[in-house]
Amino acid sequence: MIPTGFKQSFELPDGRLVTIETGKLAKQADGAVVVTVGKTMLLATVVSAKEAKEDVDFMPLSVDYKEKYASTGKFPGGFFKREGRPSDYEVLISRLIDRALRPLFPDDYHAETQVLINLISGDATVPPDAFAALAASAALAVSDIPFNGPISEVRVARINGEFVINPNFDALPEADLDLMVAATVENIMMVEGESKEVSEATMLEALKIAHDAIRVQCKAQLDLAAQIEKANPKRVYCHEKNDEALEAAVAAFAYQPCYEIALKGNPNKHERAAAFEAVRDQFIETLPEEEREEKKLLVKKYFHDTEKKAVRDAILNDRVRLDGRKLNEIRPIWCEVDYLPSAHGSAVFTRGETQSLVTVTLGSKMDEQTIDGAVVTGTSNFFLHYNFPSFSTGEAKPNRGVGRREIGHGNLAERALKPMIPTGEANPYTIRVVSDILESNGSSSMASVCGGTLALLDAGVKISRPVAGIAMGLISADKGHKFAVLSDILGDEDHLGDMDFKVTGTKDGITACQMDIKVDGLTYEVLEIALEQARQGRMHILGEMAKAITEPREDYKEFVPRIEKLTIPKEFIGAVIGPGGKIIQEMQRETGTTIVIEEKGEFGIIDIVSADKNSIEMAKARIRAIVAVPEVGEEYLGTVKSLQPFGAFVEILPGKDGLLHISEIEWRRLETMEGILNVGDKVKVKLIEVDAKTGKLRLSRKVLLPKPEGMPEEKPAERRHEPRGDRRNDQRRDGGRSDNRPYHNRDRN
């Protein structure tokens, strides 16, 4: 008997029905739900260990989103033909869910917890990422795992001036704002998205509209959870051993020294860290020697809490930051462009103790990034990669490859710059930007945006306007009634604070944002202040960047490959490529160019790539000759390809030859072809006729020669015609074909 399970449904603002079902699939997980909208189905499961591991004082949460290729009737690529490591797209969705869920687990809950979301049925029109966090939260809601949710997540886009919740794929290209927003019933928890220079007021309005839609989805989860016996009440746990006397002793000893260190305002993070550690070590020295090792872990935990409170209090009470800056002050900035002589574009951007070395490489269509997912497919001609080596923070760690954080930070910087990248014929290149972080003390992704802008300008890419980025922070108390908004936050301020709000944009508006909130009760008033303070900071940073470069180079550097486009009729693509690619390969070899052909509609779009302009001109001339249509009355310098008793076949254009009859070679009468012409000879001829039925070309050499005096005018009827045997010779030359196809089409068929 098929189990019925439990269901709860709600409608999206456009009337589409979303259903959450539990109790039918994956029943051995602590929580499992299937979210269905149209043909799209997401299975989310959650499992949490019953006990925490020894000496674990954090939340070991893992969140993985995976798209099954079978969900859309596709085979995975590659040799093994099975799903492998997650794509960047899947990693980014996993991060969105993780960032929304993680702050809502109890601070003292340390059991290993795994959340898995699988796309099990996909619809090519419905973006599944907008429903993945809903599925994850619903799985937690119907489980016995402690969680201060539920949350949900929606996409809000502004399309033709109207805000739309969870639009379909086909509508997104028309959007000038595309945000993913996660929230509980009361508070926004996470924001990430891109826009085309929208205002701060528009951004706030979008957040409010998204939050209204999220409240409906949270209520549906609560209604479903109320029906599940296992979810009421949640499990009882004890994952921390506390020593209240020791906690009080640490606070009494360390609070004031930590407060004083915070007030000194030292801009060197290593010196600050050493000063705080010295206070901690001094307290450990006060403990009996036999207790020090046993209590060391608890002391570190309580000292961290004390240090955090002291620093936050110093900012709230004295309005002084760890490095001595004012709340809205930006760290010192210096920039340099054209730093790397062999790179197509390069820049160094340094802000305080954060430094990014950025390079730009320009390539052809062959360098485009291929995207081959279960739902999202296509190509990208602009992408940004972010690298965060351990030496940037003075640490020695093994290189484990690109991590989720690097993928996420790179994607944010890419979204920030992408709206300013020229499209269509204004940008023939594939553009790769790479940001290598050489020093890090907060806001390295925003340094990548600033450095990326400078490197693009140095490369000569005609971006619309420069883009800068800034990370905003928040310290709050008394449920948000007392707060301080911080501009250009340090790594410590990010760690100890309540918000990390990254905003990028031009002088005209916002191009991307990312926000993570760690506290309840963040009001729209605080967000409004943060956005305005971010705008002022962005203007300051753009001014500092302008000291290095303000406009794109007039021309690309001399060693940058140039790309010129040709458009040809679709039917000539085969002639340019040649049998087995023979013609195009020969052209590339002889001209030293790279030639890329793409069929678009009724045309072939050809990119000719080379750093040498003469090489490009040579390739263009070769291609134009191939696609040229012979015209009656035009003169050509042809090449003799073969000799026949009745004349010669002369190639006047690549792949296009015609008959130079023996009677059209000279004004005098010739009885034989012997000694008249040789294969390979260059001969100047005129096209005198194109046969209307066969398309064959008839050439004449004699009409270009002076006519001897006294020679009578030749009447058309007196022209010699090729003998009957000539047609058989033509057929042998054409491989026995008698289909009367034009010569210039033979190489394509």
N, C-alpha and C positions, 0 to 999 in steps of 0.2 A: 504494500500500500504506500502510495506517495505521500510523504508528510506535507501538511498544509503550511506549517510555519506561521510566522507573524509578519504582517505588512503594515506600513504606514506610508501615506502619499501626501504630496503637496503639489501645488501648481507654481510654475515660474511666471513672472509677470506677463509673458507673451502667451500663456495658456498651456504650454507643454507640461505634461504630467511627469513627475519624478516619484519613483517608488523605492522604498527601502524595505528589504525583506531579510528576515533572519529565521534560523531554526530549520533550514532545509539543506544547506551545504556546509561542509567543513565544521561539523558539530563538535569535534574534539578540541578545536581551538578554544581559548578562553572567550573569544568573541568573534563572530563572523557575520557579515552582511553582504547582500548583493544590492547595488544601486543600479536602477534601470531608468534610462531616459531614451525613448524611441528604441532604436536597435542597439544602443550602447549599453553595455553591462560591465560593471566593475565589481570584482570580488575582493573584499578587504577582510583580512584576518589579523588578530592580535593575540599574542601569547606572552605571559610574564611569569618569570620564575617565582616559585613560592617563597624562596628566601634570597636574601642578598649575599653576595660573596664576601669573604673576610676582607676587611680593610678597604672596602669600596665606599667612598663618601660622595659619590656623584650618581647621576641617573644614566645608566648604560642603555640608552635608547637607540635602536636602529630602525630606520624607515626606508623601505625600498618599493619603488613603483616600477612595474614591469608590464610591457605590452606584448602579448602573445600574437605572433604573426598570423596564427590560424584565426584570430578574432576578426580579421579582415580578408581571409581567404588568400593569404600570401605565404610564400616560402621564405625562410630567412636566407640571406646571402652567405657567401663564404663556402669553404670546403666542407665543413661539417653539417651545414644545413640545419642548424639548431640555434636557439637563442643563446647568445654568449654574454660577454660583459655588457653592462648597461650603457646605452648611448648617452651622449651629453644631454639630450632632450629628457631622457628618463631620470638622469641625475638631477637636473634642474627641478623637475616636478617633485622628486623625493625631498629635495631641500625645502621647497615651499611648504610641504606637509610637515616636515620635521620642525621647521622654525615656528609653525603655528601651534604644534602640539606640546613641544618640550617645556615651555614655561608654565604649563598648567598641571604638570604632575607635582604632587606634594614635595616640598624641599627635602623631606626626610625619607623619601621612597627611593631605594637604591637597588631594586631587583631588576635583573636584566630583562628588557622588554623589546619585543620585535613586532613591528607593524609591517605587513605586506599588502600591497594593493596591486591586483592584476587586472589588466584589461582583457576580458574573456570574450567580449563581442563588441565590434567597433562599427561605427557609422562614419562614412567618409565626410559627412557634413557636420558632425558634432564633435567639438574639441573635448576629449575626455579629461584633460587636466583640470577643468573647472569643477569636476565632480569628485576628484580623487580624495581631497581632504574631507569632504562630506562623508565618503565611504569609510575613511580611516577613523574619524570621530565617532561615527555610528557604531563601528565595531567595538570601540572602547565603551560606548554608552551601554551596550547590551551585555558587557562583561562585568566581572566583579573586581576589575582592576581600579584602584583609586585614581581618579582623574577629575580635575576641577573644570570640566567642560559642561556641555559639549561646545564645539566650535563648528564653523563651516566656512567655506571659501567660495567666492564667486568671481567671475570675470565681469568687469564693468567697462564698456567701451562707449565712446561718443562717436556716433555715426551720423553724418549729415546734421550735426547740431543736437541730436537726441541721444540720451543715455540709454544703453541697452544692456540688460543682464544676460550673461552667457550667450552671446550671439554665435551663430554658426560660422564655419570657416569662410564661406563665400562672402560674408559681410565684413570680415576683419580688414581686408585691404583698404576699405573706405574709411576706417577709423582714424581719428587724429589723437585718440587717447585709448590705451589698452592697459588696464590695471588688473592684477589679481589681488584680492583683498580677503583676509581671513580675520574672523572675529568671534567672540562669544556673544551672548545676548547683550551684555553690558559694554564690552570693550573691543576696540580694534586691536589685533595682536600682530598682524603682519601685512605689509603692502609691498608689491613689486610690480613694475611695469615700465612702459615707455610711452612717449607722446611726442607730438610735433609742435614744440614750443608753446604749450598751453600755459595759462596763468595759474597763479597760486590759488585764486578763488575757484577756478574750474576744478583743480585737483581736490580741494576740500568738498565741493559739491558732489564729485564722483564718490568720495569715501562715504558720505552720508547716504547716498542712494544704494551703494553696495551693502552698507550695514543694515538698512531696512530689509533688504532681501535675505540677508543672512539670519536675521531674527526668526523669520518664518521657517527656515531650514533647521535651526536649533530647536524650535518648538516641536517639530516633527520627530526629531531624535528623542526628545524627552518623553513624548507620548509613546513612542515605540518601546523605550527602556522601561516605562512603567508597566508594560505587559510582561516583562521578562523576570521571572522569579530569581534567577541567578544574579541579576544586576541590583537587587535590593535585599539587604544592604551590600556595600562593597566589602572586600576582604579586610580583615584585621592584620596588621603587620607591625614589626618593630625592627627597624634596620639601623638604628643608631644607639650606641651606648654613650650616655652623657654623664658628665661629672659637673654638677652645678657649682660646686665650690671652686673647682679649677677654672671654670668659665668666668666666674666672678673675679677670681684672682688675676687672671690674664687681663680682663677689662680694666681693673683698678690699676694695674702696673703699666699697661701699654697705651691706654687711650690718650693721655695727655702728651707723651712723647711723639706719638703718631700725628696728633693734631699739630704739634709744633713743626714737624717735618713738612707737613702739607702746607703750612703757612709760609715756609721759606721760599717756595716757588723755584725749585731747581729744574732747569730745562733738560738736564741729562738723566735719562731714565735709568741707566745702570747705577749711577750714584744714588738716585732716590731709592732704588731697590735695595742697594747695600745698606742704606741708612735704616730702612724698615726692618731688614733682616737682623741688623745689629740689636735692635730693641727686642726682637723675638728671642735671639740667642741669650741676651742678658737675663730675660725672664727664666729661660731654661736653666741658667746657671744658679738661680735662686732655689731650685728644687733639690731635694736630697738626691745625691748621686745615684742611689739605687733605684730611684723612681723615674729618672730622666728618660731612659729608653722606652719604658712602658708607657709614659704619658706624652711622648713626643708627637704622635699623630694627632691626639686631641688638642695639644697646645697649638699646633699649626692651624688646625681648624678654627679654634677660638680666636687666635691672633688674627687670622684673615678677616673674621667677622668684626673684630675690634678696629683693625686698620680701615676697613670699608666704612664703618660708621664715622670714624674720625675724619677721613677725607671728605665724606659727604657733608658732614656738619661744617667743616671749614669752608666749603663752597657755598652752602646755604646761608651761613651766618656772616662770614667775612667777605663773600663774593670773590675769593681768591682761588685760583686753580693751581694744580700741582706744579706746573712749570712757570707760575708767576703771571700768567696772562689774565686779561680781563675776560669776562664771559663771552663777549662777541669778537675777541681779537683773534686774528689769523697768525699762524706761525710765520717766521721769515721765509721768503721764497726766493730761489734763484733758478734760472732756466738757461739752457744752452741748446742751440740747434746745429745740425750738420756736424755732430760730434764724431760720427763714424764715417770715414772717407769713402768706404766701399758700399755702404748701405744706400738704397734708393732714397731713404729718408730716415733721419734719426734725431733724437732729442733726449736731453736729461732734464727731468723736472724734480726739484728738491724742495720740500716743505718741511721745515723743522728737521726731525730725525727720520723722515720718510723720503725715500728716493726711488725714482723709477727711470730706468733706461729703456727707451722705446724705439723700436725699428719699424719701418714700413717697407714692404716688398711689393712690387707691381708685377703682375703676371698676365697671362692670356686666359682664354676660356678653358684651356686644358688644365689650368690650375684651380678651377672652381671646386668648391667643396660639394660632394655628393651627399645628400640626405636621403636615407633609405630606411624609414621606419615602418612600423605596421600601419600607422595612420598618416603621418606626415612624410611626404617625399618631395624631392626637388633638388635644386642646386642653390648655392650661395656664392656670390662674388665679393662679399666683404665679411671678414671674420677677424676676431681679436683673441689672442691667446695671452694668458696671464701666468707667470711663473713666480713662485715664492720659495726660493732656496733658504735653507736653514741659516746660512751665514748672515742673512739680512737682519736677524735678531740676535746675532752673536752666539748661536747654538751650533753644535755638531750633531747632526742627525743623518741617518742613511736616506738616500734618495729612493723613494718608493713609487716614483712616477707621479702623474698628475692626479691630485686628489679632488674631492668634491668641492672643497672651498675654492680651489683654483679655478675650477670650471664655473662656479657660481660668480666669482668676482670678475672673471673674464667676460662672462655673459652680460653682466651689468654694464661694464665699460663699453662693450660692443653696442648694446642698446642705446647708450648715451650718445655715441658718435654716429650711429647709422642714419638717423634722420637728416644729417647734414652732408652725407655722401652723395655726390651727383649720380644720377641714374641715366639709363638710355645711352644715346650717342655722346652725351657729355662726359661719360666715364667708360672708356673701352676696356678698362683693366679689371682683373681680379686683384683685390687688395687684401694683404695679410698684415695685421698689426700685431706686434709682440711686445708685451710689457714685462721686463725682468726687474723684479723688486730687489734693489741692492741694499736698502736700509728700510726698516719698518718700525714705526711707532704710531700706528693708527692711520686710517684713511688711505691705505695703499691702493685700493681700487679707484679712489678719486684721483690719486696721483697718476694712475694709468690713463684716466680720461684726459687730464690736462696734458700729460706727456704725449698721448696719442694725437691730440689736436696739433701740437707743435710739430710732431714728426710728419703728419700728413701735409701740413703747410710746407715743411722743408722738402717733401717729396714732390711738391707741385700739384697735389690733388686739389681740385677746385671745390673745396668744401664751402657750403653756403655761409656759415658763420663759425667762429671759434666756440668751443664748448669747454666749460670748466665744471668741476665737481667739488662738493664739500660734504663732510659728514658732521651731522648735528647730534648732540647728546642731551641728556636730561638727568637732573638730580631732583628728586621730589620727596616730600614728606607730608604727613597729615592728609593722606588720601588725595594728594594732588593740590591741596590748598596752598602749600608752600613749595616753590620750585625754582630751578635755575636752568635755563636753556643755554647750552654750550656750543660754540662754533668751533669747527675744525678740531674734533676731539682726539685726544691721545689714546693709545692702546689701554692704559690704565683706566681712563675715564669711560671707555667702552665697557671694560670688564666690571667696574664698580658702579656704573650708572644704570639707568632705567630704560634707556632708549638708544638705539643706533639708527639714525635717520639720514640716509645718503640721498642727496639731491643733485642732479646734474642739469645743466642748461646753458643757453646762450644769453645774450643781453635781452632777448625778446621773450624768453619763456623756458619752461621745463621740458627736457627731453627724456629723462628717466628718473626713477626713484626706487629706493629700497628701504623699508622700515621694519625694524623688529622692536617690539615693546615687551618689557619684562615685568610690568606692574599693572595693577588694576586701576581704573579710575582716570585714565588719560583723557582729558577733555578736548573738545574741538578748539577751545580757546588756546590751549597749549600748542596744538598742532599749527594753528594760525600764526602764533608768535614764532614757532620754529621755522615755518616756511618763509616768513618775511626776513628773519635773521639769516636764513640760508641764502635768500636772494641778494641781500647786501654783501654777504661774504663772497658770493659768486662774482659779483661785480668787481670786488677788490682783486680777486684772483685773476680774472680776465685782464685787468689792468697790469698786473705784474707779468703775465704771459706776453702781453703786447710789447714789453721791453725787449723781448727776444726776437719776435717776428709777428707781423700783423696780417700779411697777405700771402697767398700761395705763391711759390716761385712762378715767374712768367713762363718758364719752360722746364721740362724735366731735366735732370742731370744727364750729362752726355752719354753715360753708360747705361741709362735706363732704356729698355727695349721700347721702341715706338710701335704703335699699333694703328694701322690704317685699314679702313673697311671698304669692301667692294660689294655691291649688290648685283646679282646676276639672275636671269630667268631660271626658274627651277629646272627646266629641261636640260640646262647646260651643266648641272652639277656633275653628272657622270662623265662628261667630256673633260672637265677640269681634273677630276680624280684619276681617270684612266683605268684600263683593265688591271684589277688587282692593286690599284693605287700607284701604278707605274708613272703616270704623268705628274701627279702632285709630288711624289717622292723625288723624281728627277728635278722638278722645279726647286724644291727645298734644298736639295744638294747643290745645285748649280748656282743658286742665288744666295745661299746662306741664310734663308729665312725660315720661320715656322708659319705654316699656313693651316688655318682651322676653318672648316666649312660647316655651317649649320643651316638646316632647312627650316624656313619659317614661312608657312602659307605657300604662296606661289613664287617665292623667291629663295635664292641661296645667299646667305650672309657670309662673306669671307673676311676673316681677320688675317692680315699679313703682319707678322711680328719680327722685328729686327732692330738692333741698335744702330744699324747703318742705313741711312736714308736711300743711298744708291741701290742697295740690295732690295729695298721695298719697291723702288721704282722699276727695277728689273722684273720682279715678280708680278707687279701690276701689269706691265706691258705684255708678259707672257699670258696672263689670264685674259686680258682684253683681246688678245689675238685669238685665243681659243673660242671665246664667246662672240667674236665679231661675226656678223652676217655678211657674206660677200654681196657686193652691189654691182649691178650691171653698169659698165662705163668706168669703173674704178681701175686704176693701174696697181699692179702688185709685183714685187720682186719675189719670184717663186723659186722652188727647188725641184729639179727633175727627179722624180721618184722611180719611174720605170719607162722603158722604151718599147714601142710596138711598131710593127711594119707601117701602120697608118698614122703614127704620131707619137707623142709623149704625154705621160700623165705628170702634171706639175702641181706640187703642193703650194698653194698661194697663202694659206693660213694654216695654223696647226690643226691637223686632222681634216682639212678641207682641200681636196685636189680636183682639178678639172682637166679636160682633154685639150691639149694643144695639137690640133690636127695637122698633118703634114702640109696641108694646103695653106695653113695660117702661120707657118714659120717664117717664110720669106715671100717676097713678091714673085720671084722666079719659081718656075715649076720644079718641084723636087720629085725624083723617081724613087728614092730610097732614103731611109733614115741614117744610113751608115755615114759616120764622120760628121754628122750635123750637130748632134747633141750627145752628151754623156750623162749617165746617172750621177747625180750630185751637183751638176752644173746649176749656177744661178742664172735665171733668165727673167727679164722684165716682160710682163704680159699684161694684157687688158682683158677684163671679163666682158665678153660680148653677148652672152646669152645664158639664161638659166631655164632649162627645159621645164615647162609648166607641169608636165605629167610626172617626170622622173626626178626632177630636181638636180639633174646633172649640169655641171658647169662647162661651158665652152669658152676657150681662151684663144686669144690671137696675139701673135708677136709682131706680125708684119704691119698691123695698123699703126704701130709705134715707130716704124721705119719710114724714111722718105720713099715716096712712090717714084719709081723710074719714069722719066719723061717718055711720052708717047704710048704708055701702057693704057689700054682701054679700060673704062670703068667696068667693074665687075658687078653684074646684076645678081640679086639674091638667088634667083633661080639657077644661076650658073655655079653656085657654091657646090664643091664636091661634098658628098655625104659619105660617111664611113661605110665601108663594104659590109655585106651581110655577116661576114665572119667576125667583124669587130665586136658584135654583141656577145658572141661566144667567148672572145678574148676577155671582154669585160667580166663575164660570169666567172671565168677561171681566176681572174684577178681578185674577184670578190669572194673566192672560196666556193664557187658553184652556185651562188645565190642569184636569183632572178626576180627579186621582190621589188626592184626599182627604188630601193630606199636611197635617199640622198647620201652622198659620200660623207658629209659632215656629221651624219648620225650613226655611221657604222661602228665607231669606237664605243658608242654608248650602248649598243644593243648586242 
